[in-house]
Amino acid sequence: MDMKLLNIKEASVWATNWTEKNITPSNISYLIQYGRIKKFGNNGTTQVSEADLIEYYGEYSVCREAFFKEKLGENLNWALSFEQYKEAETTKHIHRLHPYKGKFIPQLVEYFLDNHTDNFKTQTYFKSGDIVLDPFSGSGTTMVQACELGMNAIGVDVSAFNTLIANCKIARYDIADVLDEIKHITLSLEKFVNDFNVIDFEYKLLQELNTFNSKYFTVPDYKFNVRKGKIDEKEYGLEKENQFLPTYEKLIAKYNIKLKQEKNETFLDKWYSQHIRNEIDFVFEKIKNIQNTNTKKIISIILSRTIRSCRSTTHADLGTLLEPITTTYYCKKHGKLCKPLFSILKWWKTYSKDTIKRLQQFDKLRTNTFQLCLTGDSRNIDILEQVKKKNAVFGRLLEEQKIKGIFSSPPYVGLIDYHEQHAYAYDLFGFERNDELEIGPLFRGQKKDAQQSYIQGISDVLNNCKRFLVDDYDIFLVANDKNNMYPTIAENTGMQIINQFHRPVLNRTEKDKTAYSETIFHLKKK
């Protein structure tokens, strides 16, 4: 009877004051929907208890900072956690043009490139008009932020697909032409899909799933009871999977749905249903006929983003594929039975609209500067020669001015296979793969020989890049150097580490929530 209850709006105000972050009513509704806090109230009035809010948001109070510093050391620069930013801000405009595992957030790049100073960053290193280099360009975050800040930038990446993503982010587009081509492809795809039974099949399947889930996975009580240990999620989920399976199999037979392709030789063969593969091929053939090169490239990125979301896997395993899923399944992420996808149409429409919005947002922020990403091995690429080939004006500027410095996040030892994460795109577009040129890939592991190979690789990159830098260069490399390799790398390259900025990493994509940090090494010429 003494429990203090708050409505959704009151709870958002309370949580905002408690966390000193902007917690919206939608955030509170999400917590209720996913069973993080219990729902109270009747007659349409939803309420939550203050005690539940305190329990949930406790980890976001000052205790969180104290916990990280206890585990990782008092020299953590908490300002570099960027905890005040929501995901929508750390993936703003074109930074979410395409998913990319292992990228750093734009606010971190901006912190070191812009002209502000604070207790940690006591001087500025770059100014408007400078040229910045990222020899491990990835999805192009450094180039994008340089563009926003009025700086020129060059990226280099050994992956042809990474280069495509990065260059698509900073390219200029005829938006009307892009919209026209998207409209043409969408209308054609709708007609193509309607010629088969997929739409009717999915409609009926969703009806059956909604009825089943409403009965056995009530929202939000089911998820709340799972969190409180009142329901064995694994046992209950498996039981309901098996219970629904006959219904699913009857619908598959009735609508003659082909779940697997006849071949299993490539990524596209293995991870997509026959219906989705047919739609992918159909759209790709349409894209090949687009005349405007930049329009063709950006729409190719939309297709790539679309098919990434349509792989035959569970929602929880989208980032780390396990085995293809061809039946309905219990989804831990959503706390109910979910289904594989049988058409790309929905995601194609969603990502087409989202891409246009992001391109238009960035157009308002970009500056009239040069940005270019090169495909090549940073250990030996002649950056000046390649820039001249791609853009003669930028090449002359580079020759006269040279590169002021580097901001980059080199790969970590044995963590990610950068080509494999986009295997679907390599299959579709026919890009040549250069897996053997990756530095520190997952398939080589983390043992001593892998570490030595990594040290040599990063050293070779820096020694090559030095040829194109001004004498008084500044190099910033973001790394979690648990094996203490960067002092050796500095020695190998005639550099010295003059400062280290330690930042807590709060919003990791991995499921591991333990205290984790990374270091930004500031290197200069000895």
MINURO-242888 format. One record per residue (C-alpha): x, y, z; residue in one letter. Coordinates in steps of 0.05 Angstrom, whole numbers, plus 5000, padded with zeros to 4 digits. Layout:
# MINURO-242888
((X,Y,Z),A),
...
# end
This chain:
# MINURO-242888
((5000,5000,5000),M),
((5060,5047,5012),D),
((5090,5033,4943),M),
((5100,5098,4904),K),
((5073,5092,4833),L),
((5088,5139,4775),L),
((5055,5145,4708),N),
((5097,5141,4645),I),
((5110,5216,4639),K),
((5126,5222,4713),E),
((5173,5162,4708),A),
((5211,5194,4650),S),
((5221,5258,4690),V),
((5244,5219,4751),W),
((5293,5177,4710),A),
((5320,5238,4674),T),
((5335,5271,4741),N),
((5365,5207,4770),W),
((5411,5191,4711),T),
((5423,5262,4687),E),
((5407,5237,4618),K),
((5346,5249,4574),N),
((5300,5190,4589),I),
((5237,5196,4547),T),
((5168,5165,4559),P),
((5184,5118,4502),S),
((5245,5093,4540),N),
((5200,5077,4600),I),
((5150,5042,4556),S),
((5206,5000,4527),Y),
((5227,4978,4597),L),
((5156,4956,4612),I),
((5147,4920,4545),Q),
((5212,4881,4554),Y),
((5200,4862,4626),G),
((5255,4905,4657),R),
((5204,4936,4705),I),
((5135,4914,4726),K),
((5072,4946,4699),K),
((5018,4970,4748),F),
((4951,5005,4737),G),
((4883,4990,4708),N),
((4831,5024,4664),N),
((4883,5046,4613),G),
((4929,5081,4663),T),
((4998,5050,4662),T),
((5042,5060,4723),Q),
((5109,5036,4749),V),
((5139,5035,4818),S),
((5194,5082,4839),E),
((5229,5023,4873),A),
((5234,4986,4806),D),
((5262,5048,4773),L),
((5315,5055,4827),I),
((5334,4982,4820),E),
((5340,4987,4744),Y),
((5374,5054,4738),Y),
((5420,5044,4796),G),
((5476,5022,4750),E),
((5471,5087,4711),Y),
((5484,5131,4771),S),
((5552,5156,4794),V),
((5564,5085,4820),C),
((5575,5064,4748),R),
((5634,5110,4740),E),
((5662,5088,4807),A),
((5655,5014,4786),F),
((5693,5025,4721),F),
((5748,5064,4756),K),
((5755,5011,4810),E),
((5764,4957,4756),K),
((5804,4996,4705),L),
((5840,5052,4743),G),
((5829,5123,4764),E),
((5861,5151,4701),N),
((5799,5137,4659),L),
((5774,5199,4624),N),
((5700,5192,4637),W),
((5683,5248,4589),A),
((5707,5202,4533),L),
((5653,5151,4551),S),
((5603,5197,4516),F),
((5549,5166,4560),E),
((5505,5227,4550),Q),
((5492,5208,4478),Y),
((5436,5163,4456),K),
((5446,5111,4401),E),
((5411,5157,4351),A),
((5466,5209,4363),E),
((5525,5160,4360),T),
((5497,5134,4294),T),
((5475,5201,4267),K),
((5461,5215,4194),H),
((5505,5174,4146),I),
((5543,5139,4202),H),
((5488,5086,4200),R),
((5485,5082,4124),L),
((5507,5009,4131),H),
((5522,4964,4191),P),
((5596,4955,4207),Y),
((5624,4915,4264),K),
((5682,4947,4303),G),
((5674,5020,4284),K),
((5686,5077,4333),F),
((5634,5130,4348),I),
((5638,5197,4312),P),
((5640,5236,4378),Q),
((5708,5204,4394),L),
((5737,5226,4327),V),
((5708,5296,4334),E),
((5738,5303,4404),Y),
((5809,5297,4377),F),
((5799,5333,4310),L),
((5761,5395,4333),D),
((5791,5458,4364),N),
((5766,5452,4436),H),
((5811,5440,4496),T),
((5796,5413,4566),D),
((5832,5383,4626),N),
((5854,5322,4585),F),
((5861,5351,4515),K),
((5903,5412,4531),T),
((5920,5432,4460),Q),
((5891,5427,4390),T),
((5923,5384,4337),Y),
((5884,5397,4273),F),
((5852,5458,4241),K),
((5806,5474,4184),S),
((5837,5458,4116),G),
((5885,5404,4144),D),
((5889,5336,4112),I),
((5875,5277,4158),V),
((5892,5204,4143),L),
((5859,5140,4166),D),
((5899,5080,4141),P),
((5848,5032,4170),F),
((5788,5068,4144),S),
((5734,5015,4156),G),
((5667,5048,4144),S),
((5696,5118,4138),G),
((5680,5151,4205),T),
((5743,5194,4206),T),
((5730,5219,4136),M),
((5658,5238,4152),V),
((5677,5276,4214),Q),
((5734,5311,4178),A),
((5683,5333,4126),C),
((5638,5362,4180),E),
((5696,5400,4211),L),
((5721,5430,4146),G),
((5781,5384,4138),M),
((5804,5342,4080),N),
((5813,5268,4091),A),
((5841,5205,4059),I),
((5822,5135,4079),G),
((5856,5070,4059),V),
((5827,5001,4069),D),
((5846,4932,4043),V),
((5773,4914,4036),S),
((5739,4936,3971),A),
((5671,4934,4003),F),
((5694,4978,4062),N),
((5719,5028,4010),T),
((5652,5027,3975),L),
((5615,5042,4041),I),
((5663,5098,4060),A),
((5661,5132,3991),N),
((5585,5126,3988),C),
((5581,5163,4054),K),
((5619,5224,4030),I),
((5595,5225,3957),A),
((5547,5278,3931),R),
((5482,5255,3900),Y),
((5427,5277,3854),D),
((5373,5260,3905),I),
((5317,5266,3854),A),
((5352,5214,3810),D),
((5363,5168,3870),V),
((5289,5174,3889),L),
((5267,5160,3818),D),
((5309,5097,3813),E),
((5286,5072,3882),I),
((5213,5083,3862),K),
((5223,5045,3797),H),
((5257,4986,3831),I),
((5206,4984,3888),T),
((5146,4982,3841),L),
((5179,4927,3801),S),
((5196,4888,3864),L),
((5125,4893,3890),E),
((5098,4864,3826),K),
((5151,4809,3827),F),
((5134,4790,3898),V),
((5059,4790,3885),N),
((5068,4739,3830),D),
((5085,4687,3883),F),
((5050,4662,3946),N),
((5098,4694,3995),V),
((5055,4754,4015),I),
((4993,4712,4029),D),
((5036,4660,4065),F),
((5069,4711,4111),E),
((5003,4745,4125),Y),
((4972,4680,4148),K),
((5034,4659,4187),L),
((5035,4725,4224),L),
((4961,4717,4242),Q),
((4975,4648,4271),E),
((5037,4672,4308),L),
((5002,4733,4338),N),
((4946,4689,4364),T),
((4995,4639,4393),F),
((5041,4691,4424),N),
((4983,4730,4455),S),
((4962,4666,4491),K),
((5030,4639,4514),Y),
((5076,4700,4517),F),
((5034,4755,4548),T),
((5065,4825,4547),V),
((5095,4848,4593),P),
((5082,4794,4646),D),
((5120,4738,4611),Y),
((5186,4775,4605),K),
((5181,4802,4675),F),
((5169,4732,4703),N),
((5229,4706,4663),V),
((5274,4760,4692),R),
((5250,4743,4762),K),
((5264,4669,4752),G),
((5191,4647,4755),K),
((5194,4616,4685),I),
((5250,4572,4657),D),
((5258,4609,4591),E),
((5298,4556,4555),K),
((5251,4499,4573),E),
((5187,4538,4562),Y),
((5211,4568,4496),G),
((5229,4499,4468),L),
((5162,4470,4490),E),
((5124,4525,4453),K),
((5169,4519,4391),E),
((5149,4446,4385),N),
((5076,4462,4399),Q),
((5072,4512,4342),F),
((5114,4473,4291),L),
((5056,4431,4261),P),
((5018,4496,4245),T),
((5080,4524,4210),Y),
((5092,4460,4170),E),
((5020,4459,4145),K),
((5026,4531,4120),L),
((5092,4515,4085),I),
((5059,4458,4049),A),
((4996,4496,4032),K),
((5032,4555,4000),Y),
((5088,4514,3970),N),
((5143,4554,4003),I),
((5214,4533,3987),K),
((5257,4542,4049),L),
((5325,4524,4021),K),
((5362,4532,3956),Q),
((5386,4473,3917),E),
((5459,4495,3921),K),
((5499,4507,3984),N),
((5565,4531,3955),E),
((5567,4605,3973),T),
((5543,4650,4028),F),
((5484,4672,3986),L),
((5465,4599,3975),D),
((5468,4580,4048),K),
((5439,4638,4086),W),
((5378,4657,4045),Y),
((5313,4622,4028),S),
((5299,4610,3955),Q),
((5245,4665,3953),H),
((5292,4717,3983),I),
((5348,4697,3936),R),
((5302,4706,3877),N),
((5285,4777,3900),E),
((5358,4795,3913),I),
((5377,4774,3843),D),
((5317,4811,3814),F),
((5335,4877,3848),V),
((5409,4870,3832),F),
((5394,4863,3758),E),
((5353,4927,3762),K),
((5411,4963,3796),I),
((5460,4942,3741),K),
((5418,4982,3691),N),
((5424,5048,3729),I),
((5464,5099,3688),Q),
((5486,5149,3742),N),
((5547,5119,3776),T),
((5536,5150,3844),N),
((5462,5132,3843),T),
((5481,5060,3826),K),
((5530,5056,3883),K),
((5485,5084,3937),I),
((5427,5039,3916),I),
((5475,4980,3918),S),
((5490,4999,3990),I),
((5415,4999,4005),I),
((5410,4929,3975),L),
((5470,4905,4016),S),
((5441,4933,4080),R),
((5374,4901,4063),T),
((5401,4831,4050),I),
((5443,4834,4113),R),
((5378,4840,4153),S),
((5346,4783,4113),C),
((5394,4727,4128),R),
((5363,4662,4154),S),
((5382,4671,4226),T),
((5351,4689,4292),T),
((5344,4761,4315),H),
((5393,4748,4372),A),
((5446,4718,4326),D),
((5444,4770,4270),L),
((5514,4796,4287),G),
((5546,4728,4297),T),
((5516,4676,4251),L),
((5509,4605,4278),L),
((5465,4561,4234),E),
((5412,4578,4182),P),
((5342,4581,4212),I),
((5285,4556,4168),T),
((5229,4547,4219),T),
((5193,4590,4271),T),
((5234,4594,4335),Y),
((5233,4620,4405),Y),
((5267,4689,4405),C),
((5304,4709,4468),K),
((5309,4780,4444),K),
((5234,4790,4437),H),
((5209,4738,4486),G),
((5162,4703,4438),K),
((5160,4659,4376),L),
((5189,4694,4315),C),
((5197,4673,4242),K),
((5250,4676,4188),P),
((5241,4727,4133),L),
((5212,4705,4066),F),
((5216,4771,4028),S),
((5264,4831,4026),I),
((5208,4880,4007),L),
((5195,4908,4077),K),
((5269,4921,4093),W),
((5282,4948,4023),W),
((5228,5001,4032),K),
((5251,5017,4103),T),
((5325,5025,4086),Y),
((5310,5063,4022),S),
((5271,5115,4060),K),
((5323,5117,4116),D),
((5381,5126,4068),T),
((5350,5186,4034),I),
((5336,5218,4101),K),
((5408,5208,4124),R),
((5438,5234,4059),L),
((5396,5297,4065),Q),
((5416,5307,4137),Q),
((5490,5302,4121),F),
((5483,5350,4062),D),
((5466,5405,4111),K),
((5529,5391,4152),L),
((5583,5375,4101),R),
((5636,5426,4080),T),
((5667,5438,4012),N),
((5729,5396,4024),T),
((5761,5334,3995),F),
((5749,5263,4021),Q),
((5771,5200,3986),L),
((5778,5127,4007),C),
((5829,5084,3970),L),
((5828,5008,3965),T),
((5897,4982,3981),G),
((5947,4955,4031),D),
((5968,5012,4078),S),
((6035,4977,4087),R),
((6058,4995,4017),N),
((6006,5038,3980),I),
((6033,5101,3947),D),
((5979,5148,3975),I),
((6001,5209,3934),L),
((6002,5171,3868),E),
((5934,5139,3881),Q),
((5901,5204,3902),V),
((5927,5238,3839),K),
((5896,5183,3797),K),
((5829,5191,3830),K),
((5827,5266,3838),N),
((5880,5310,3807),A),
((5861,5373,3846),V),
((5863,5336,3912),F),
((5929,5305,3891),G),
((5961,5373,3880),R),
((5936,5397,3948),L),
((5965,5334,3980),L),
((6032,5344,3946),E),
((6037,5417,3967),E),
((6008,5411,4037),Q),
((6021,5339,4060),K),
((5981,5303,4113),I),
((5977,5335,4182),K),
((5965,5271,4219),G),
((5928,5206,4230),I),
((5866,5187,4269),F),
((5851,5113,4263),S),
((5828,5051,4299),S),
((5873,4994,4276),P),
((5844,4924,4279),P),
((5852,4886,4345),Y),
((5889,4821,4347),V),
((5845,4761,4333),G),
((5779,4796,4341),L),
((5744,4806,4274),I),
((5750,4778,4203),D),
((5733,4842,4166),Y),
((5719,4809,4099),H),
((5677,4754,4128),E),
((5629,4801,4164),Q),
((5606,4824,4095),H),
((5611,4758,4059),A),
((5541,4767,4029),Y),
((5564,4831,3995),A),
((5627,4800,3966),Y),
((5585,4744,3937),D),
((5534,4792,3908),L),
((5580,4845,3880),F),
((5637,4799,3860),G),
((5691,4839,3896),F),
((5759,4807,3903),E),
((5772,4786,3974),R),
((5838,4803,4008),N),
((5830,4765,4073),D),
((5904,4745,4072),E),
((5923,4819,4075),L),
((5884,4834,4138),E),
((5926,4853,4199),I),
((5907,4815,4263),G),
((5847,4777,4235),P),
((5805,4730,4277),L),
((5826,4668,4239),F),
((5899,4678,4260),R),
((5882,4678,4334),G),
((5916,4717,4390),Q),
((5978,4676,4407),K),
((6049,4701,4408),K),
((6062,4691,4333),D),
((5997,4728,4317),A),
((6019,4785,4363),Q),
((6087,4789,4329),Q),
((6055,4790,4261),S),
((6008,4846,4285),Y),
((6066,4888,4312),I),
((6102,4881,4245),Q),
((6040,4898,4206),G),
((6021,4961,4244),I),
((6094,4983,4244),S),
((6098,4974,4168),D),
((6034,5015,4159),V),
((6061,5074,4201),L),
((6129,5072,4167),N),
((6096,5075,4099),N),
((6048,5131,4119),C),
((6104,5174,4148),K),
((6127,5188,4077),R),
((6065,5230,4065),F),
((6061,5266,4132),L),
((6087,5335,4153),V),
((6148,5335,4198),D),
((6108,5356,4260),D),
((6054,5304,4252),Y),
((6005,5279,4305),D),
((5982,5207,4304),I),
((5924,5181,4345),F),
((5911,5106,4347),L),
((5852,5076,4385),V),
((5868,5007,4414),A),
((5856,4960,4472),N),
((5930,4943,4481),D),
((5923,4887,4532),K),
((5987,4855,4505),N),
((6028,4919,4510),N),
((6047,4920,4437),M),
((6044,4994,4421),Y),
((6109,5014,4456),P),
((6145,4965,4410),T),
((6106,4992,4350),I),
((6127,5063,4369),A),
((6200,5041,4374),E),
((6197,5006,4307),N),
((6173,5069,4273),T),
((6218,5121,4304),G),
((6161,5150,4344),M),
((6147,5162,4417),Q),
((6081,5156,4455),I),
((6074,5225,4485),I),
((6006,5215,4516),N),
((5953,5162,4528),Q),
((5879,5176,4536),F),
((5841,5120,4571),H),
((5766,5116,4557),R),
((5712,5070,4584),P),
((5672,5034,4530),V),
((5600,5032,4555),L),
((5558,5013,4495),N),
((5591,4951,4466),R),
((5557,4909,4413),T),
((5580,4846,4447),E),
((5537,4814,4501),K),
((5594,4819,4551),D),
((5578,4876,4599),K),
((5641,4874,4641),T),
((5683,4937,4651),A),
((5722,4950,4587),Y),
((5766,5006,4563),S),
((5809,5027,4505),E),
((5868,5074,4498),T),
((5879,5129,4448),I),
((5955,5131,4437),F),
((5984,5198,4417),H),
((6048,5187,4378),L),
((6097,5238,4350),K),
((6165,5236,4316),K),
((6223,5224,4364),K),
# end
